[in-house]
Amino acid sequence: MLDDLTVIDAASYVAGPAAATVLGDFGANVIKVEPPRGDGFRRLAARYRTDYNWQLTSRNKRSLALDIGMPEGRHVLFRLIDSADILVVNFNAAQLKKYGLEYTALKSRNARLILAQMTGYGTRGPEAERRGFDVAAWWARSGITDMMKLPGGAPPNGVGGVGDHASAMSLFGAIMMALYRREKTGEGSHVTTSLAANGAWSNGMHLQGAIAGFDLAAVLAEKGYRSPFVLSYLTRDQRYIVLVGPNPQREWPRLCQALGRDEWLKDSRFSDVTSIMKHRDELRAMIAGEFSRHNLNHLVRSLDDADVTYSVVETIRDVLTDAQLIENEILLKTGSADPDYQWTVNSPIEVTGASRQLRREAPQIGEHSREILREAGFDEAGIEQLQSCGAVNTTADLPKI
């Protein structure tokens, strides 16, 4: 679908590069520009035995190991930009200026170029140059982390990468909007999003509540989640099931049926929703007692038969064998010979008639440097000169980091 597009992924770590990954999944020619010793994310990924994180974020890309801090390296980058469609960065304004990548300068070189910029906290204000990882800018700054703490307890750590991947989809959407605009006007655009903006958007319901005077975070800090219909319950075999009952009037009789407790419907304490909420602590304990008497499989069958709204709280390992996710190609076989890369997580968009492809595994450092430089018009002498001065790494057989 996007095989007529050339994307330069000059971002690092996760959020910006993951947007380029989605473009690559739909066929775009994605050139990963990384320093001669490799993107720092390679080392973070390898900390846990293998480079599995790098495989996820850098599939369907070719690597050009380039030092854009050197004039010779920037010369190469500008050559690529002149014919590219999209440049993805996570530089702040000072870094864009340092490397000569401000949009006004790029537009004069390539009026059709789309500059896609991911930041931590936005492009304006006193924290525009502040480093932002998703644990800080997406989880903590948005209030999400605060809302997850137990009464009287410290907030939990956010799970790394979650906010990055959510924010990547916003940048991908912004890029597609810019492409749509370009189809109409012939002109490129500068599109931006930030981890903080995406965290606030993700937490938007609760922030809007606070704007209207209802601070759910304050309620949770004092009492925690108390509705018996929106809560996790532990089974006899130590698994959790979370009930999702936004409509208690509908869910209540179904839950009683599933638990074999139809007599609860005749209990005056639970005669209507108002009464239920007055006695919710009692009911919560009663439901917890019933869940604790049965194993997960029994409860799942009973809840399904009664059409209760719920989900099993899956373990990571359970997710990997989830038949529903596999059937919908959310988890996808790669065909790779790498034992650590037999499956991968697909990008989360389907377009009828447009395939998402796993054309190549994530590259080694500089694996495609020569190939990309030749395509950009550099002859062998020029490539050797770039290699000798340290601006480019063309060694494809470097050991994986």
C-alpha angles and dihedrals in degrees: 000000000000099000092121091064128091115205126191109205103198094156125105138223115005127314100057096036092048090061088054089049091061090050089051092049088060093050108273118148099244119192112196108211109199135159118277090259092046139260111307088235088072090066093046090050093049093053090087098056102274141036093252094134090053091051091055098047100036104041116126091026136111120220125233109182102210135162104218089180087076122073089233090054093049089050089058092046092051090050088056093044092054091069101026128107100206135023115195118199140160094201122131121229094271091052093047089053092046092056096037092247101129110138094241090058094045092047090057089056098041117011092189095054120119113211108203112193127189117193136175101235107005135277098277137054135043094305098048090112096042115122111247130195119177095252087062108028101031104029106029104028094050095055094246093117092049091053091054097059120108119241108284092003137108119263115263123244114265116244109254118242096022095097091039093058093044090050092047090063090055090053090047089052091049090051091051090049089052090050089051090050090048090054088057100039107020090233132116126228144212108237125183142180134167141214089241093052092050092047091052091047091049089050091040099119092058095041090051088050090054090049088055091050101264110113104189090179090063091050092049092047089058103037111004123219107331107169107109089213096059103047144096120251129197119234127215090260092053099258126129129232119191119210116214106196111158087158105050093176089063098037099045099073091041092053091049089052092049092051094044091241105122089147088072088071089064094049109111090220090064102035094120139001094267091054092044092055091049089056097032095125090056092046092047090056091048093051091046089053092053093047091050090058096061139056122243097256093053092049093047091054092047095047091048093049090052093044094237117170108241146117135217110242096239124211117230090253091051091053090058091062098037105137093205092055092046093048090054092045092241083131109039136193111238103196087224122152088218106104090213093054106049091121135023140186111260124224109266102242130089123193117186109248094009116103126211108220137199096209099158141007122245110289131244117242110295092351092146100028096114093043093051093044091052090051088052090056102260115143124217093265091053092048092050090050091052089048094049095050091050097245093117135031111210097170105121096181099063111137115261113261 
